[in-house]
Amino acid sequence: MLPSWWRKREGIGPSSELHVALNEAGSLVIETREQGLRRARALVRKYVPEGVRLSDELIAERRAEAERERQG
């Protein structure tokens, strides 16, 4: 049973999907899908600058490789 004050604060309703995991320190983490996505995006932004799209970089690399193969 999760405290009602926490559910209200986090906007968790009866149909909300929650994910439960242990973090590196061994603490129990309970979060909604949205919270997990925000956390993951923040982690990625530490390593990928704002405005950079990894998908665009991957496509460019594959096109360049295909061009090298075509010429070689």
PDB file of N, CA, C and O in Angstrom:
ATOM      1  N   MET A   1       0.846  -1.173   0.000  1.00  0.00           N
ATOM      2  CA  MET A   1       0.000   0.000   0.000  1.00  0.00           C
ATOM      3  C   MET A   1       0.892   1.237   0.000  1.00  0.00           C
ATOM      4  O   MET A   1       1.793   1.377   0.827  1.00  0.00           O
ATOM      5  N   LEU A   2       0.621   2.118  -0.937  1.00  0.00           N
ATOM      6  CA  LEU A   2       1.394   3.353  -1.030  1.00  0.00           C
ATOM      7  C   LEU A   2       0.611   4.494  -0.388  1.00  0.00           C
ATOM      8  O   LEU A   2      -0.610   4.552  -0.531  1.00  0.00           O
ATOM      9  N   PRO A   3       1.286   5.401   0.314  1.00  0.00           N
ATOM     10  CA  PRO A   3       0.590   6.494   0.999  1.00  0.00           C
ATOM     11  C   PRO A   3      -0.189   7.370   0.018  1.00  0.00           C
ATOM     12  O   PRO A   3       0.301   7.690  -1.065  1.00  0.00           O
ATOM     13  N   SER A   4      -1.396   7.750   0.406  1.00  0.00           N
ATOM     14  CA  SER A   4      -2.249   8.553  -0.470  1.00  0.00           C
ATOM     15  C   SER A   4      -1.636   9.925  -0.745  1.00  0.00           C
ATOM     16  O   SER A   4      -1.797  10.457  -1.843  1.00  0.00           O
ATOM     17  N   TRP A   5      -0.931  10.513   0.239  1.00  0.00           N
ATOM     18  CA  TRP A   5      -0.318  11.827   0.013  1.00  0.00           C
ATOM     19  C   TRP A   5       0.717  11.751  -1.100  1.00  0.00           C
ATOM     20  O   TRP A   5       0.853  12.684  -1.891  1.00  0.00           O
ATOM     21  N   TRP A   6       1.460  10.622  -1.162  1.00  0.00           N
ATOM     22  CA  TRP A   6       2.470  10.455  -2.200  1.00  0.00           C
ATOM     23  C   TRP A   6       1.816  10.230  -3.561  1.00  0.00           C
ATOM     24  O   TRP A   6       2.238  10.813  -4.560  1.00  0.00           O
ATOM     25  N   ARG A   7       0.791   9.388  -3.599  1.00  0.00           N
ATOM     26  CA  ARG A   7       0.073   9.132  -4.859  1.00  0.00           C
ATOM     27  C   ARG A   7      -0.505  10.421  -5.414  1.00  0.00           C
ATOM     28  O   ARG A   7      -0.423  10.668  -6.617  1.00  0.00           O
ATOM     29  N   LYS A   8      -1.094  11.255  -4.543  1.00  0.00           N
ATOM     30  CA  LYS A   8      -1.665  12.527  -5.001  1.00  0.00           C
ATOM     31  C   LYS A   8      -0.577  13.471  -5.498  1.00  0.00           C
ATOM     32  O   LYS A   8      -0.725  14.099  -6.547  1.00  0.00           O
ATOM     33  N   ARG A   9       0.506  13.568  -4.751  1.00  0.00           N
ATOM     34  CA  ARG A   9       1.597  14.462  -5.133  1.00  0.00           C
ATOM     35  C   ARG A   9       2.186  14.065  -6.476  1.00  0.00           C
ATOM     36  O   ARG A   9       2.536  14.930  -7.280  1.00  0.00           O
ATOM     37  N   GLU A  10       2.299  12.775  -6.727  1.00  0.00           N
ATOM     38  CA  GLU A  10       2.910  12.278  -7.958  1.00  0.00           C
ATOM     39  C   GLU A  10       1.899  12.062  -9.080  1.00  0.00           C
ATOM     40  O   GLU A  10       2.277  11.683 -10.188  1.00  0.00           O
ATOM     41  N   GLY A  11       0.617  12.301  -8.804  1.00  0.00           N
ATOM     42  CA  GLY A  11      -0.414  12.133  -9.823  1.00  0.00           C
ATOM     43  C   GLY A  11      -0.649  10.682 -10.191  1.00  0.00           C
ATOM     44  O   GLY A  11      -0.942  10.368 -11.344  1.00  0.00           O
ATOM     45  N   ILE A  12      -0.523   9.803  -9.221  1.00  0.00           N
ATOM     46  CA  ILE A  12      -0.686   8.375  -9.460  1.00  0.00           C
ATOM     47  C   ILE A  12      -2.128   7.978  -9.185  1.00  0.00           C
ATOM     48  O   ILE A  12      -2.632   8.137  -8.073  1.00  0.00           O
ATOM     49  N   GLY A  13      -2.776   7.461 -10.214  1.00  0.00           N
ATOM     50  CA  GLY A  13      -4.156   7.025 -10.106  1.00  0.00           C
ATOM     51  C   GLY A  13      -4.260   5.518 -10.071  1.00  0.00           C
ATOM     52  O   GLY A  13      -3.247   4.818 -10.084  1.00  0.00           O
ATOM     53  N   PRO A  14      -5.488   5.012 -10.027  1.00  0.00           N
ATOM     54  CA  PRO A  14      -5.700   3.563  -9.935  1.00  0.00           C
ATOM     55  C   PRO A  14      -5.137   2.785 -11.130  1.00  0.00           C
ATOM     56  O   PRO A  14      -4.786   1.614 -10.990  1.00  0.00           O
ATOM     57  N   SER A  15      -5.048   3.412 -12.281  1.00  0.00           N
ATOM     58  CA  SER A  15      -4.564   2.686 -13.460  1.00  0.00           C
ATOM     59  C   SER A  15      -3.113   3.029 -13.807  1.00  0.00           C
ATOM     60  O   SER A  15      -2.611   2.615 -14.852  1.00  0.00           O
ATOM     61  N   SER A  16      -2.440   3.781 -12.938  1.00  0.00           N
ATOM     62  CA  SER A  16      -1.040   4.152 -13.202  1.00  0.00           C
ATOM     63  C   SER A  16      -0.148   2.919 -13.121  1.00  0.00           C
ATOM     64  O   SER A  16      -0.300   2.074 -12.239  1.00  0.00           O
ATOM     65  N   GLU A  17       0.784   2.841 -14.061  1.00  0.00           N
ATOM     66  CA  GLU A  17       1.755   1.753 -14.073  1.00  0.00           C
ATOM     67  C   GLU A  17       2.985   2.202 -13.299  1.00  0.00           C
ATOM     68  O   GLU A  17       3.554   3.256 -13.585  1.00  0.00           O
ATOM     69  N   LEU A  18       3.390   1.412 -12.331  1.00  0.00           N
ATOM     70  CA  LEU A  18       4.564   1.733 -11.526  1.00  0.00           C
ATOM     71  C   LEU A  18       5.658   0.711 -11.774  1.00  0.00           C
ATOM     72  O   LEU A  18       5.388  -0.470 -11.992  1.00  0.00           O
ATOM     73  N   HIS A  19       6.891   1.181 -11.737  1.00  0.00           N
ATOM     74  CA  HIS A  19       8.049   0.318 -11.885  1.00  0.00           C
ATOM     75  C   HIS A  19       8.817   0.345 -10.573  1.00  0.00           C
ATOM     76  O   HIS A  19       9.029   1.405  -9.984  1.00  0.00           O
ATOM     77  N   VAL A  20       9.224  -0.820 -10.129  1.00  0.00           N
ATOM     78  CA  VAL A  20       9.951  -0.940  -8.872  1.00  0.00           C
ATOM     79  C   VAL A  20      11.307  -1.572  -9.173  1.00  0.00           C
ATOM     80  O   VAL A  20      11.392  -2.568  -9.891  1.00  0.00           O
ATOM     81  N   ALA A  21      12.359  -0.985  -8.620  1.00  0.00           N
ATOM     82  CA  ALA A  21      13.711  -1.503  -8.852  1.00  0.00           C
ATOM     83  C   ALA A  21      14.600  -1.135  -7.681  1.00  0.00           C
ATOM     84  O   ALA A  21      14.245  -0.306  -6.843  1.00  0.00           O
ATOM     85  N   LEU A  22      15.757  -1.764  -7.641  1.00  0.00           N
ATOM     86  CA  LEU A  22      16.795  -1.401  -6.684  1.00  0.00           C
ATOM     87  C   LEU A  22      17.828  -0.563  -7.414  1.00  0.00           C
ATOM     88  O   LEU A  22      18.249  -0.905  -8.519  1.00  0.00           O
ATOM     89  N   ASN A  23      18.239   0.545  -6.789  1.00  0.00           N
ATOM     90  CA  ASN A  23      19.283   1.364  -7.419  1.00  0.00           C
ATOM     91  C   ASN A  23      20.659   0.846  -6.997  1.00  0.00           C
ATOM     92  O   ASN A  23      20.760  -0.149  -6.279  1.00  0.00           O
ATOM     93  N   GLU A  24      21.716   1.528  -7.448  1.00  0.00           N
ATOM     94  CA  GLU A  24      23.080   1.085  -7.182  1.00  0.00           C
ATOM     95  C   GLU A  24      23.395   1.002  -5.692  1.00  0.00           C
ATOM     96  O   GLU A  24      24.207   0.179  -5.269  1.00  0.00           O
ATOM     97  N   ALA A  25      22.754   1.851  -4.902  1.00  0.00           N
ATOM     98  CA  ALA A  25      22.991   1.874  -3.460  1.00  0.00           C
ATOM     99  C   ALA A  25      22.172   0.826  -2.717  1.00  0.00           C
ATOM    100  O   ALA A  25      22.315   0.661  -1.506  1.00  0.00           O
ATOM    101  N   GLY A  26      21.308   0.114  -3.453  1.00  0.00           N
ATOM    102  CA  GLY A  26      20.475  -0.906  -2.826  1.00  0.00           C
ATOM    103  C   GLY A  26      19.154  -0.376  -2.302  1.00  0.00           C
ATOM    104  O   GLY A  26      18.430  -1.088  -1.606  1.00  0.00           O
ATOM    105  N   SER A  27      18.834   0.873  -2.630  1.00  0.00           N
ATOM    106  CA  SER A  27      17.562   1.455  -2.200  1.00  0.00           C
ATOM    107  C   SER A  27      16.443   1.056  -3.162  1.00  0.00           C
ATOM    108  O   SER A  27      16.668   0.900  -4.362  1.00  0.00           O
ATOM    109  N   LEU A  28      15.265   0.899  -2.633  1.00  0.00           N
ATOM    110  CA  LEU A  28      14.096   0.577  -3.433  1.00  0.00           C
ATOM    111  C   LEU A  28      13.580   1.845  -4.100  1.00  0.00           C
ATOM    112  O   LEU A  28      13.369   2.857  -3.432  1.00  0.00           O
ATOM    113  N   VAL A  29      13.378   1.795  -5.411  1.00  0.00           N
ATOM    114  CA  VAL A  29      12.907   2.946  -6.175  1.00  0.00           C
ATOM    115  C   VAL A  29      11.565   2.587  -6.795  1.00  0.00           C
ATOM    116  O   VAL A  29      11.436   1.568  -7.473  1.00  0.00           O
ATOM    117  N   ILE A  30      10.570   3.428  -6.559  1.00  0.00           N
ATOM    118  CA  ILE A  30       9.247   3.262  -7.158  1.00  0.00           C
ATOM    119  C   ILE A  30       8.988   4.510  -7.985  1.00  0.00           C
ATOM    120  O   ILE A  30       9.050   5.627  -7.473  1.00  0.00           O
ATOM    121  N   GLU A  31       8.696   4.315  -9.275  1.00  0.00           N
ATOM    122  CA  GLU A  31       8.448   5.463 -10.128  1.00  0.00           C
ATOM    123  C   GLU A  31       7.450   5.112 -11.222  1.00  0.00           C
ATOM    124  O   GLU A  31       7.266   3.951 -11.588  1.00  0.00           O
ATOM    125  N   THR A  32       6.815   6.166 -11.727  1.00  0.00           N
ATOM    126  CA  THR A  32       5.895   5.990 -12.851  1.00  0.00           C
ATOM    127  C   THR A  32       6.718   5.883 -14.135  1.00  0.00           C
ATOM    128  O   THR A  32       7.918   6.158 -14.139  1.00  0.00           O
ATOM    129  N   ARG A  33       6.082   5.494 -15.184  1.00  0.00           N
ATOM    130  CA  ARG A  33       6.751   5.412 -16.487  1.00  0.00           C
ATOM    131  C   ARG A  33       7.299   6.786 -16.874  1.00  0.00           C
ATOM    132  O   ARG A  33       8.423   6.897 -17.362  1.00  0.00           O
ATOM    133  N   GLU A  34       6.504   7.820 -16.655  1.00  0.00           N
ATOM    134  CA  GLU A  34       6.912   9.174 -17.002  1.00  0.00           C
ATOM    135  C   GLU A  34       8.135   9.613 -16.200  1.00  0.00           C
ATOM    136  O   GLU A  34       9.050  10.233 -16.742  1.00  0.00           O
ATOM    137  N   GLN A  35       8.147   9.291 -14.921  1.00  0.00           N
ATOM    138  CA  GLN A  35       9.305   9.638 -14.086  1.00  0.00           C
ATOM    139  C   GLN A  35      10.553   8.915 -14.568  1.00  0.00           C
ATOM    140  O   GLN A  35      11.637   9.497 -14.603  1.00  0.00           O
ATOM    141  N   GLY A  36      10.406   7.658 -14.937  1.00  0.00           N
ATOM    142  CA  GLY A  36      11.528   6.890 -15.451  1.00  0.00           C
ATOM    143  C   GLY A  36      12.059   7.467 -16.746  1.00  0.00           C
ATOM    144  O   GLY A  36      13.271   7.537 -16.953  1.00  0.00           O
ATOM    145  N   LEU A  37      11.149   7.883 -17.624  1.00  0.00           N
ATOM    146  CA  LEU A  37      11.561   8.488 -18.889  1.00  0.00           C
ATOM    147  C   LEU A  37      12.303   9.800 -18.653  1.00  0.00           C
ATOM    148  O   LEU A  37      13.320  10.060 -19.297  1.00  0.00           O
ATOM    149  N   ARG A  38      11.800  10.632 -17.733  1.00  0.00           N
ATOM    150  CA  ARG A  38      12.492  11.884 -17.414  1.00  0.00           C
ATOM    151  C   ARG A  38      13.890  11.617 -16.869  1.00  0.00           C
ATOM    152  O   ARG A  38      14.847  12.301 -17.232  1.00  0.00           O
ATOM    153  N   ARG A  39      14.001  10.618 -15.995  1.00  0.00           N
ATOM    154  CA  ARG A  39      15.295  10.270 -15.415  1.00  0.00           C
ATOM    155  C   ARG A  39      16.248   9.765 -16.501  1.00  0.00           C
ATOM    156  O   ARG A  39      17.420  10.141 -16.515  1.00  0.00           O
ATOM    157  N   ALA A  40      15.762   8.927 -17.399  1.00  0.00           N
ATOM    158  CA  ALA A  40      16.600   8.399 -18.477  1.00  0.00           C
ATOM    159  C   ALA A  40      17.044   9.514 -19.424  1.00  0.00           C
ATOM    160  O   ALA A  40      18.200   9.551 -19.844  1.00  0.00           O
ATOM    161  N   ARG A  41      16.130  10.414 -19.758  1.00  0.00           N
ATOM    162  CA  ARG A  41      16.482  11.528 -20.649  1.00  0.00           C
ATOM    163  C   ARG A  41      17.533  12.432 -20.016  1.00  0.00           C
ATOM    164  O   ARG A  41      18.447  12.900 -20.695  1.00  0.00           O
ATOM    165  N   ALA A  42      17.402  12.677 -18.716  1.00  0.00           N
ATOM    166  CA  ALA A  42      18.386  13.510 -18.019  1.00  0.00           C
ATOM    167  C   ALA A  42      19.755  12.834 -18.031  1.00  0.00           C
ATOM    168  O   ALA A  42      20.776  13.504 -18.184  1.00  0.00           O
ATOM    169  N   LEU A  43      19.780  11.528 -17.871  1.00  0.00           N
ATOM    170  CA  LEU A  43      21.037  10.785 -17.910  1.00  0.00           C
ATOM    171  C   LEU A  43      21.677  10.879 -19.290  1.00  0.00           C
ATOM    172  O   LEU A  43      22.884  11.096 -19.396  1.00  0.00           O
ATOM    173  N   VAL A  44      20.891  10.721 -20.338  1.00  0.00           N
ATOM    174  CA  VAL A  44      21.414  10.812 -21.704  1.00  0.00           C
ATOM    175  C   VAL A  44      21.948  12.210 -21.970  1.00  0.00           C
ATOM    176  O   VAL A  44      22.986  12.355 -22.615  1.00  0.00           O
ATOM    177  N   ARG A  45      21.263  13.246 -21.486  1.00  0.00           N
ATOM    178  CA  ARG A  45      21.685  14.632 -21.733  1.00  0.00           C
ATOM    179  C   ARG A  45      23.031  14.954 -21.098  1.00  0.00           C
ATOM    180  O   ARG A  45      23.679  15.925 -21.489  1.00  0.00           O
ATOM    181  N   LYS A  46      23.465  14.149 -20.116  1.00  0.00           N
ATOM    182  CA  LYS A  46      24.801  14.356 -19.548  1.00  0.00           C
ATOM    183  C   LYS A  46      25.872  14.087 -20.600  1.00  0.00           C
ATOM    184  O   LYS A  46      26.954  14.673 -20.558  1.00  0.00           O
ATOM    185  N   TYR A  47      25.570  13.206 -21.534  1.00  0.00           N
ATOM    186  CA  TYR A  47      26.564  12.753 -22.507  1.00  0.00           C
ATOM    187  C   TYR A  47      26.283  13.214 -23.927  1.00  0.00           C
ATOM    188  O   TYR A  47      27.185  13.206 -24.765  1.00  0.00           O
ATOM    189  N   VAL A  48      25.048  13.617 -24.215  1.00  0.00           N
ATOM    190  CA  VAL A  48      24.672  14.057 -25.554  1.00  0.00           C
ATOM    191  C   VAL A  48      24.160  15.485 -25.439  1.00  0.00           C
ATOM    192  O   VAL A  48      23.157  15.727 -24.768  1.00  0.00           O
ATOM    193  N   PRO A  49      24.832  16.432 -26.081  1.00  0.00           N
ATOM    194  CA  PRO A  49      24.413  17.835 -25.973  1.00  0.00           C
ATOM    195  C   PRO A  49      22.997  18.073 -26.502  1.00  0.00           C
ATOM    196  O   PRO A  49      22.518  17.350 -27.376  1.00  0.00           O
ATOM    197  N   GLU A  50      22.353  19.074 -25.970  1.00  0.00           N
ATOM    198  CA  GLU A  50      21.016  19.471 -26.417  1.00  0.00           C
ATOM    199  C   GLU A  50      21.073  19.790 -27.906  1.00  0.00           C
ATOM    200  O   GLU A  50      22.014  20.434 -28.370  1.00  0.00           O
ATOM    201  N   GLY A  51      20.100  19.355 -28.632  1.00  0.00           N
ATOM    202  CA  GLY A  51      20.020  19.625 -30.063  1.00  0.00           C
ATOM    203  C   GLY A  51      20.669  18.563 -30.934  1.00  0.00           C
ATOM    204  O   GLY A  51      20.444  18.537 -32.144  1.00  0.00           O
ATOM    205  N   VAL A  52      21.470  17.686 -30.338  1.00  0.00           N
ATOM    206  CA  VAL A  52      22.105  16.610 -31.099  1.00  0.00           C
ATOM    207  C   VAL A  52      21.131  15.435 -31.163  1.00  0.00           C
ATOM    208  O   VAL A  52      20.591  14.999 -30.146  1.00  0.00           O
ATOM    209  N   ARG A  53      20.923  14.941 -32.362  1.00  0.00           N
ATOM    210  CA  ARG A  53      20.051  13.780 -32.540  1.00  0.00           C
ATOM    211  C   ARG A  53      20.912  12.599 -32.945  1.00  0.00           C
ATOM    212  O   ARG A  53      21.487  12.572 -34.033  1.00  0.00           O
ATOM    213  N   LEU A  54      20.990  11.632 -32.058  1.00  0.00           N
ATOM    214  CA  LEU A  54      21.824  10.466 -32.322  1.00  0.00           C
ATOM    215  C   LEU A  54      21.355   9.709 -33.556  1.00  0.00           C
ATOM    216  O   LEU A  54      22.168   9.128 -34.274  1.00  0.00           O
ATOM    217  N   SER A  55      20.058   9.711 -33.806  1.00  0.00           N
ATOM    218  CA  SER A  55      19.542   9.018 -34.986  1.00  0.00           C
ATOM    219  C   SER A  55      20.078   9.657 -36.257  1.00  0.00           C
ATOM    220  O   SER A  55      20.414   8.946 -37.204  1.00  0.00           O
ATOM    221  N   ASP A  56      20.164  10.983 -36.298  1.00  0.00           N
ATOM    222  CA  ASP A  56      20.715  11.663 -37.471  1.00  0.00           C
ATOM    223  C   ASP A  56      22.193  11.313 -37.666  1.00  0.00           C
ATOM    224  O   ASP A  56      22.646  11.104 -38.791  1.00  0.00           O
ATOM    225  N   GLU A  57      22.936  11.253 -36.564  1.00  0.00           N
ATOM    226  CA  GLU A  57      24.346  10.902 -36.652  1.00  0.00           C
ATOM    227  C   GLU A  57      24.531   9.464 -37.144  1.00  0.00           C
ATOM    228  O   GLU A  57      25.422   9.195 -37.948  1.00  0.00           O
ATOM    229  N   LEU A  58      23.706   8.557 -36.672  1.00  0.00           N
ATOM    230  CA  LEU A  58      23.784   7.165 -37.103  1.00  0.00           C
ATOM    231  C   LEU A  58      23.478   7.041 -38.600  1.00  0.00           C
ATOM    232  O   LEU A  58      24.183   6.337 -39.324  1.00  0.00           O
ATOM    233  N   ILE A  59      22.441   7.717 -39.052  1.00  0.00           N
ATOM    234  CA  ILE A  59      22.078   7.682 -40.473  1.00  0.00           C
ATOM    235  C   ILE A  59      23.219   8.226 -41.322  1.00  0.00           C
ATOM    236  O   ILE A  59      23.548   7.648 -42.358  1.00  0.00           O
ATOM    237  N   ALA A  60      23.826   9.332 -40.896  1.00  0.00           N
ATOM    238  CA  ALA A  60      24.942   9.921 -41.640  1.00  0.00           C
ATOM    239  C   ALA A  60      26.128   8.962 -41.703  1.00  0.00           C
ATOM    240  O   ALA A  60      26.754   8.819 -42.753  1.00  0.00           O
ATOM    241  N   GLU A  61      26.439   8.306 -40.589  1.00  0.00           N
ATOM    242  CA  GLU A  61      27.537   7.338 -40.571  1.00  0.00           C
ATOM    243  C   GLU A  61      27.258   6.178 -41.516  1.00  0.00           C
ATOM    244  O   GLU A  61      28.149   5.750 -42.249  1.00  0.00           O
ATOM    245  N   ARG A  62      26.051   5.673 -41.508  1.00  0.00           N
ATOM    246  CA  ARG A  62      25.709   4.535 -42.385  1.00  0.00           C
ATOM    247  C   ARG A  62      25.759   4.934 -43.854  1.00  0.00           C
ATOM    248  O   ARG A  62      26.207   4.154 -44.695  1.00  0.00           O
ATOM    249  N   ARG A  63      25.307   6.128 -44.164  1.00  0.00           N
ATOM    250  CA  ARG A  63      25.373   6.597 -45.549  1.00  0.00           C
ATOM    251  C   ARG A  63      26.814   6.754 -46.004  1.00  0.00           C
ATOM    252  O   ARG A  63      27.155   6.389 -47.129  1.00  0.00           O
ATOM    253  N   ALA A  64      27.659   7.293 -45.138  1.00  0.00           N
ATOM    254  CA  ALA A  64      29.068   7.459 -45.470  1.00  0.00           C
ATOM    255  C   ALA A  64      29.731   6.100 -45.678  1.00  0.00           C
ATOM    256  O   ALA A  64      30.526   5.928 -46.602  1.00  0.00           O
ATOM    257  N   GLU A  65      29.406   5.149 -44.831  1.00  0.00           N
ATOM    258  CA  GLU A  65      29.968   3.809 -44.977  1.00  0.00           C
ATOM    259  C   GLU A  65      29.492   3.159 -46.267  1.00  0.00           C
ATOM    260  O   GLU A  65      30.282   2.520 -46.962  1.00  0.00           O
ATOM    261  N   ALA A  66      28.227   3.309 -46.596  1.00  0.00           N
ATOM    262  CA  ALA A  66      27.689   2.751 -47.836  1.00  0.00           C
ATOM    263  C   ALA A  66      28.377   3.384 -49.044  1.00  0.00           C
ATOM    264  O   ALA A  66      28.648   2.707 -50.036  1.00  0.00           O
ATOM    265  N   GLU A  67      28.654   4.668 -48.956  1.00  0.00           N
ATOM    266  CA  GLU A  67      29.340   5.356 -50.054  1.00  0.00           C
ATOM    267  C   GLU A  67      30.774   4.838 -50.206  1.00  0.00           C
ATOM    268  O   GLU A  67      31.249   4.635 -51.323  1.00  0.00           O
ATOM    269  N   ARG A  68      31.455   4.628 -49.083  1.00  0.00           N
ATOM    270  CA  ARG A  68      32.825   4.080 -49.135  1.00  0.00           C
ATOM    271  C   ARG A  68      32.829   2.677 -49.756  1.00  0.00           C
ATOM    272  O   ARG A  68      33.708   2.344 -50.551  1.00  0.00           O
ATOM    273  N   GLU A  69      31.841   1.866 -49.383  1.00  0.00           N
ATOM    274  CA  GLU A  69      31.752   0.511 -49.935  1.00  0.00           C
ATOM    275  C   GLU A  69      31.470   0.557 -51.444  1.00  0.00           C
ATOM    276  O   GLU A  69      32.011  -0.240 -52.210  1.00  0.00           O
ATOM    277  N   ARG A  70      30.627   1.490 -51.850  1.00  0.00           N
ATOM    278  CA  ARG A  70      30.268   1.627 -53.262  1.00  0.00           C
ATOM    279  C   ARG A  70      31.499   2.013 -54.081  1.00  0.00           C
ATOM    280  O   ARG A  70      31.686   1.523 -55.195  1.00  0.00           O
ATOM    281  N   GLN A  71      32.335   2.891 -53.529  1.00  0.00           N
ATOM    282  CA  GLN A  71      33.515   3.371 -54.246  1.00  0.00           C
ATOM    283  C   GLN A  71      34.668   2.379 -54.176  1.00  0.00           C
ATOM    284  O   GLN A  71      35.519   2.362 -55.064  1.00  0.00           O
ATOM    285  N   GLY A  72      34.709   1.551 -53.132  1.00  0.00           N
ATOM    286  CA  GLY A  72      35.854   0.689 -52.927  1.00  0.00           C
ATOM    287  C   GLY A  72      35.691  -0.644 -53.472  1.00  0.00           C
ATOM    288  O   GLY A  72      36.595  -1.471 -53.361  1.00  0.00           O
TER     289      GLY A  72
END
